[in-house]
Amino acid sequence: MDYIALLEYALKRQASDVHLVPGAVPMIRKNGKLYNVDDLEAFDYAQIEAILDEILETTQRDKLDEKGALSFSYSIHHLGRFRVNIISQRGTYSVTFRILHLSIPEIESLGVPEAFSSLIEHQKGLILVSGSSGSGKSTTIASLIQKINQTRRCHIITVEEPIEYLFRHQNAIITQRDVGTDCSCMYEGVLAAMRHDPDVLMISDLTDDRVVDLALQAAESGKLVICGIRANNARSTIEKMVASTSTEKMESRKYKLTAMLLGILSQQLVPDLNEEVQLPVFELLLPNAAIKSHIVNDQLRDIVQALIAGRKHGMSNMDNSLFELYKDGKIKRATVFKYAHDIDFVNRLELTYNRE
């Protein structure tokens, strides 16, 4: 079975990823679980190299051999688009294909809290979407951009590593920059985008200190900035945004963040009751006076209590959201404890629930 047939196999089974590792049987990921590809034996080094020869251009191969890792978008006309990630391991290469959907879902279909999706009505400010790899944050961000594309006459620039969804111009015009193809790195891509008169700037991943500074600067300059960031919840998102080796820069970032932040949506995917599909779970922070005070005064441990107290204003805490799914019979009790951030808090929720 060649790699095209492998991708066709994965698509038919509605998988999210295909994993190819030398010495292992090819595997697909569906609903968060790994499954062997039927009737296939382990791939060897030569089979992986043959796939790389087919999908890589010369410049990509040179970059891979130099750095030992490479990520890029890859299209196959009759199949669709894929995000390819290649890493060096024990002198050979491991390949993962992430299956990308051609159509961008409506933001309403994702279950995203309306209090969050309405933030795109602002003309300026900073919107953050956080989560681990595979949490669905890229799809959420794409849906936000698509909603703006449908409803506002503006100039949108995206800087992505790599480009996942392709947008068609509607009410807005959209410029998409692919890191590694259109620019050398995320920092250079964002810096150039800021000079190109965007109304809305999307940064797929706040990769380092310099990019964080640019995002805050862009929001300060009157742009709506939507960013992805790898963090598990609202508190860790804030910690990553303000972290710096310089005390002066940390203080500056805290004040800029409290001034420009519109909201943080943290998300993860969890298996449903029958473990057949994955359900999104959200934590939503909206920066009221209490939360801004916690940020400025380094009281981030109090963020969780502020989220719980802010439920009447549309905010939500991740562990509460998980427990609500359990109460509604949508996920197993064990799932709550597996994905919760604070087990003691969940135990208290369960005790209260059982007493009712």
Secondary structure, 3 states (H helix, E strand, C coil): CCHHHHHHHHHHCCCCEEEECCCCCCEEEECCEEEECCCCCCCCHHHHHHHHHHHCCHHHHHHHHHHCEEEEEEEECCCEEEEEEEEEECCEEEEEEEEECCCCCCHHHHCCCHHHHHHHHCCCEEEEEECCCCCCHHHHHHHHHHHHHHHCCCEEEEEECCCCCCCCCCCCEEEEEEECCCECCHHHHHHHHHCCCCCEEEECCCCCHHHHHHHHHHHHCCCEEEEEECCCCHHHHHHHHHCCCCHHHHHHHHHHHHHHEEEEEEEEEEECCCCCCEEEEEEEECCCHHHHHHHHCCCHHHHHHHHHHHHHHCCECHHHHHHHHHHCCCCCHHHHHHHCCCHHHHHHHHHHHHHC
